[in-house]
């Protein structure tokens, strides 16, 4: 049994009707509200065929049909029309992009909150990672003879620092020598490019202070790994209560329990982000807590190998056309805002350097 044009139009009408009403759609509703010019009896027969194909579900006898997750997948891949954002939505996003916010994580949080308010769905985002970014600088600072601070700049000058407590005292000459060695052997490399040869060269240059050197290198790896494992930001969780699907308190508890584990949420994003906009419908996530929920996900790029992700989580009966279009526009604006922010920071640093010369 093939999916001809008439079946495709009926399926599209049912899905879009269900998205708007959250109520099963009957043949009379399609006949009355669509431009198909078909009788209710003809539409009913076609709906039966669509049900046999696994694209529709009849919740109970004499009820209308609702889309299956397979039906939603077909709709997202080949049926839905691109949603055009309203002037008001674009204005709200542009206004948010103009805000002067100093820190990257605060910027992403603020814009995610605005986007969640526009879509009325929870918004999930990750800060940009630097997996492919290069280490800009590594420096150790002596706090006291038994305490060093290791400071790392990577990607677009994102900083991390770690304190190192020493079992024996060191002097300023050792710290200066260590900084030179670390810079010569590690700066300019990505995490994946740091090899055993690099480490052995550092060890050889330092001499007998292997215990201290090992601890410093562990902290370097730890700091870079923290940058690599991007923080997950979640905004607008209570927006799920706007949907009738979440009137079941047990379902809400299950979803909120999953949201509490940000590490699993980060893994879900990383596993399903493939460039552009990705749509993960219900059971496609292979996560029991999300089997009745969908994730629409997009990436944003800051250059120098830095990449973050932004997504919307909602019921399987979400307005995919609007979600995809809104997310495409939003991620483009995020890129412009954050790249402009980094440009301004770099310009300030250049001015400071020039003033100091």
N, C-alpha and C positions, 0 to 999 in steps of 0.2 A: 504494500500500500504506500503510494508516494504522497509527498506533501506538495500538492499543487497550489497555484496562486490563491484559489478561493480558501483553502484550508489555512494558508499562511495569513490571509487577511482576517479570518475569523479568530485564529489564535492570537494575533496582535490585538484585536479588539477586546478579547476576553482578558488578556494580561493587563492591558492599560486600564480597563474598567475595574479590575480587581485592585490594581495599584491605587486607584483613586478612592475606592469605597471600602476596601477590606471585606467585601461581601461577595459570596459566590455569584457568578454571572450566568443568567439564564438566556435561552434562545430568544425569548421575546424582547429582552433588553437589547440584545445585539441587533435584532431586526428593527427595533424602533429607533435606536440611536446611531446606527452606522449608516454608511452610504453604500452598502453592499447590494441593496435592492433584492434581497432574498427573503423567502418566507421563513417563519419561525420553524416550520417543520423541516425545511431543507437545512437550516442552520443546526437544528437539533441532531439531524443525521450526521452532519459533518463533525459536530462536537463528539458524537459517539466514536467516530473514527479516530479523532485526535486523542480521545481517552485510551483507545486500544493501542495507540502508538506510544503511550506513556507520557504525552505532553500535557494532558489535563487530568484532574482528579475530581471525582464527585464525592463530596464529604459525606452525604447520606442520600438515601433514596428520595427522589422528587426535588432535590436541591439543584441549583445551578452548578457550574464547574469552577474550579480554581486551578491555576497553573501548577504543574509539578516543577521540581527543580530542573529537570531536563527541559521543560518548556521555557523556563526563564533563561537557561543557557542558550537555547535557539534564538530567543528574543534578543538577548544582548549581542549575540554574534551576527545576526543577519536581519532582524526585523525592526528594531527600534529606530526612531528618527532622532536626530541630534537636537537636544534641547537648547533653546536660545535664552541666555541669561537676560533677566530684565535690567533696565537701566538702574533701578534702585539697588539691585544686588551688586552690580558692577561698581556703583558709587560707594557702597559700604566697604567693599574690598579695597578699592583704591584709597579710601580714607584711612583704612587700617595700615596700608603700606606706607603712608606718609609719616606715620608716627616715628619720633626719634627715640629709639630704645637702645641702650648701650650694649647689653650683653646678648649674645646669640641665642641662648636658651630662652631668655625672656622674650625676645623677638618672636621666636617660633611659637611659644606658648600664647602670646597675645594674638597672633594671627590665627592660630588654631581655634582659640576661643571665639573669635569673630566668625570664622568659617562654620563652626558648629552652630552658632546662632542663626546663620543664614540657612543651613541645610536642615536644622532641627534634628540632627543625628549626632551621636558621639564621633568626635574626630580624634584620630590617632596619628602621631607624627614621631619621627626620629630625628635627632640632631645629626648633622652630616658627619660621616665617618671619614677617616683618613687612611684607609687601608692601602690606597694607591698613592697617598700623599707622601712627600719626602720630609725627612726630619730637617727642620731649619736650623736648630741649634740645640746643644746639650751643654749645660753648665752646672757645676757644683759650687755651692757657696758655703763657707765655713761659718756656722752659727756659733760654735765654740769648739775647742779641740776634740770633743767626742761627738759632735753633731754636725752632719752635713745636710744641706738641702740640694736635691737634684731637680733642676728646672729644665723642662723640655718644651720646645716650640715645634709644632708640626702642622702640615697642611697650610691653611691660611692664617698662620700665627696663632693657632689655638694652643693655650698654655696648660701644662700640667706640672705639678710639683709634688715631691715626696720627701719626707724627712728620713734620714738614715742615722740611727743610733750606733755608735762605734764602741767596740770593746776595748780599743786602745786609742790613744790620742794621735792626731796628725797635726802637721804644721801648715802654714800658708804656702810654703814652697811645694809641698806635695799636692795640695789642692790645685795650684796653678799648673803643675805638670800634668795632673789628671785631666784638667780641662783641655789642654792642648792635645793630649792623646785621644780623648773622646771625640773632639772635633775633627781631627785628622782622619779617624777611622770609621766614624759613624754618621757624621753630618752629610746630608745629600743623599742618603740611602732611604729606601722604603723599608718597612718592617720585614717584608719577604726577602729583601736583598741583603739583610744582615746575616752573614754566614759565619761558620766556625772559624774560617781564616781571619775574618775581621776581629773576632773576639781574641783569637790567639795573638794577633798583632798587638792588640791593646795590652794583653797580659804580659807579653814579652817586653813592651816598652815601659810598663810600670815597674817591673822588677819583682821584688819579693813580697809586695803587699797584695798577695792573692786573695786573702780573706776579704779585705776591703773592696777590692776590684770586683770580686764575684757579687758582693752585696749591691754595689752600684749598678752592675749590669742587670741584676735581677729587677732592680727598681726601674731601670730604663725600659725593660721589657714589660713590666707591669703597667707603667704609665702609658706606653704606646698601646698596649692591649685595651686599656680603659678608653682611649680615644677610638680604638677600633670598634668597641662594643658600644654602639650609640645608645644614648638614653632615650627611653620611650616616653612620650608625652601624651596624656589622654585628657581631653577636654569635653565637657558637655555630656557626661555619662547619663545624667538624669533626663536627657532628651528622649531616651528610649521609652520613658513612661508616656510619651505622647501617642504611642502606637497601641492599638487595641490588642496586638499580639502579646503585649507584655502585661496584660491584666492578670495573668497567672503569676502569683508571687513566687512559686517555686522556679519558674523559668527565669524570672528576674534575678533571683538569688544565684542561680547557676551561672548566668552571664556575668554578674558582678564579681562572682568568685574568680572567674577567668580573668577579668580585667585587673584584679588585684595582683596577679602574677605577671609583672611587666616583662620578665625575662621570656616567658612563653609567648607573650604578645610580640616581642621583638623577633623571636624565632619565626613566628608566623609571617611577619612582614618580610623578613629576609628570604624566606623560602618561596614567597609568591610574587616578589617584585622582579619583573623581567623587562623593565624599560617601558616607557609610555604608560598607559593606563591598563591595569589588570583588574578583572572582575572575578572574584572567588565566590561562588554561589553555594551556600549551605554546606552540604556534606563534602563538597570538593576540598574543603580545608582539612579534612580528615581529623577534625577535633570535635569530640562529642558535644562539648559545651556550645559550639557554634553551628551545630547541624541545622538549626532553623534561622540562621543569621547569615548575612552576606557582607563581604568586605570589598570596597572599591579602592584601589591603591594606585598611587602615582609617585614618581621619583622627581627630585629636583637636584640640579647640579650647581656647584659653586666654583668649578674649575680646580685645577691641581689635584684631581682625583677625588675630590670631596663630594659625597652624595648622601642625601637624606631622603626619607620617604614620608608621604602624607596619605592618609586614608580615611574613609568613612565606614563606620560599622552600623548596620541597621537590619531590619527584618528582611527575609527573603523577598517579601512584597515591598521592596523599595522602588522609588522612581529612578531606574537605572539611567535613563537618558539624561535626566537633570543632574544626577550625581556625577556621571562621566564628564559632561560639559562643564559643570561647575569646578570639578577637580582639575581639569585641564587648564582652565583659566587661572585658577588659584595658584597652582604650582608655578606657572609662568611668572605670575606676579611676585611670588615668594623668591624666585631666582633673581629677579630684578632688584628687589628690595635688599636681599642679603648680599648680593654682589656689590651693590652700591655702598652698603655698609662697610664691607671689607676694603673697598677702594678708598673710602674716606679715612679709614683707620690707617691704611698704608700711606696715604698722603700726609697724615698728621705725623707719622713716624719719620717720614722723609724730611719734613720740615724741622722736626726736632734734631735729626742728625745734621742737617745743614746749618742750623743755628749753633750747633756745638762745634763746628769746624772752625 
